[in-house]
Amino acid sequence: MKVPMFRDEKKYLNEAFDLGYHAGAGPFTGKCHTFLRERFRIGKALLTTSCTDALEMAALLVDAKPGDEFILPSYTFSSTATAFVLRGMKPVFVDIREDTLNIDEKLVERNVTKKTRAIVPIHYAGVPAEMDVINDIARRRGITVVEDAAQAVNSTYHGRYAGALADLGAFSFHATKAYSCGEGGALCMNREEYFQRSEFLWEKGTDRSLVIKGLKNKYHWVDVGSSFLLSDLLAAILLAQLENMDEIQKRREKLYRAYGESFMDLEEKGLRLPVIPPGIESNFHAFFLVFPKEEQRDRFLDLALERSVSPYIGYIPLHSSPFGTTLGGREYNLSVTDRIAKTVVRLPFYLMEDGEIEYACAVLRDCAERVL
Ligand SMILES: *Cc1c(COP(=O)(O)O)cnc(C)c1O
C-alpha cells in the first residue's frame, strides 16, 4: 500500500528529528492533539501507536468486569473485538445493514442484556453508522458507546464529525487508511470523566502528565495502563497529513466518483454500489461492489487478477472466524453478514494518478460486465 506524501511530511520529520525529542508526548504530538480537537470538535484526543491501541484504551476506560458483554457488528476487523476480549468481555455479534454494511441499529436493542457494558459500531468505508439511534439506546440503558472510527477520519454525521459522535472513539492512521503516518491512531474522548485517567493509562499507569503540566514534581505508579504513545517523529509525519486532509480527500473523492460512474449502469444487472445516506458526508475511505451471486464475485476476482488489478474480498465475519467460533460464534445466524461476505469486493483504493484511475475503471468494469 502506497502512502501518499504531500508537501510537508519530510520537512516536519526533519524538524522533529533535529529537535531531538523522539519519544511520545512531544511538541508534534501536542500539535496533532490540538488539530484533532479543534477540527473535529472532540473533547480530548491522545495519539496512540494504532487504532487497536486506542480501542484497548477505550476498553480500559469502559471498566467492565470479566463476563460483561459488548455489542459489535460481526462484519469488522479483529481489533474491534480483541481490545474488549482482552479485558475478559464477551462479544455479542449483530448483523449489518444491506446498504452501508454498518451494524443494523434496529437489531441492537434486542441484544442488550443486564451485562452489556459497551456498544462498538464501526463506520464501514467511511460512512458513519446510525449513531443517533445507538446513542439513544445506550443512554436509556446506561451503556458506553465506543465508535471504531478507524475508517472515518473526517467523515460527518448530521454535521458532527466521526470521533465526536459517542462517549469514546478510535481513529486509525495506518498506511491503509486515508490519512497516515505508517502506523498510528488516536483515542477520542467526549466525556470529561475520562480525560485525566486516560493520560495515566497512556503513560504506563503513571501520572507523568501531571509532572509535565507542572502540577507535581515527581511521578508515581497510579493505575494500570501500557505504553500507548506514538513517537513524536511519526506525529510529525501525521501533522503534515492532517494539514493536507482536504486535498487528500478531494483526490479520494475523484476515484470514488469515477468508480461510481463506471459501474452505475450495471445496477440494472443486479450489481450493488455503495450508498451515502442523507445527512452523511463520507471521507471516501473505500469503494465496494456487491454481486448477486458468490460465483460471480469469485470469477470477477479471478478475471481482475489475470489483468493485474487486485480488488480484495472484505472481512471474514468474526463470528465464523477461527477465534470467533471459540467464543460462541457458531450460535449466530447473521444472514446479511454471511451473504455480504460471500458477494462483496473492495476495489483498489489509494491515491491514483488520472491515468491509473482510467485504467482501473476500464479493466474492472469490463471484468464485472463479463460475469454479470
Ligand atoms: C484498520 C482498522 C482497525 C485497526 O487499525 P490499526 O490502526 O491498524 O490498529 C480497526 N478497526 C477497523 C474497522 C479498521 O478498519
The ligand as an SDF file (V2000), in Angstrom:
LIG
                    3D

 15 15  0  0  0  0  0  0  0  0999 V2000
   -7.9310   -0.5500   10.1790 C   0  0  0  0  0  0  0  0  0  0  0  0
   -8.9490   -0.8400   11.1910 C   0  0  0  0  0  0  0  0  0  0  0  0
   -8.6090   -1.0990   12.5330 C   0  0  0  0  0  0  0  0  0  0  0  0
   -7.1810   -1.2250   13.0010 C   0  0  0  0  0  0  0  0  0  0  0  0
   -6.4110   -0.0790   12.8170 O   0  0  0  0  0  0  0  0  0  0  0  0
   -4.8700   -0.0940   13.2570 P   0  0  0  0  0  0  0  0  0  0  0  0
   -4.5090    1.3680   13.2750 O   0  0  0  0  0  0  0  0  0  0  0  0
   -4.1380   -0.8500   12.2080 O   0  0  0  0  0  0  0  0  0  0  0  0
   -4.7730   -0.7200   14.5850 O   0  0  0  0  0  0  0  0  0  0  0  0
   -9.6210   -1.3020   13.4480 C   0  0  0  0  0  0  0  0  0  0  0  0
  -10.9040   -1.2790   13.0810 N   0  0  0  0  0  0  0  0  0  0  0  0
  -11.2840   -1.0450   11.8150 C   0  0  0  0  0  0  0  0  0  0  0  0
  -12.7330   -1.0070   11.4720 C   0  0  0  0  0  0  0  0  0  0  0  0
  -10.3180   -0.8290   10.8190 C   0  0  0  0  0  0  0  0  0  0  0  0
  -10.6930   -0.6190    9.5580 O   0  0  0  0  0  0  0  0  0  0  0  0
  1  2  1  0
  2  3  1  0
  2 14  2  0
  3  4  1  0
  3 10  2  0
  4  5  1  0
  5  6  1  0
  6  7  2  0
  6  8  1  0
  6  9  1  0
 10 11  1  0
 11 12  2  0
 12 13  1  0
 12 14  1  0
 14 15  1  0
M  END
$$$$
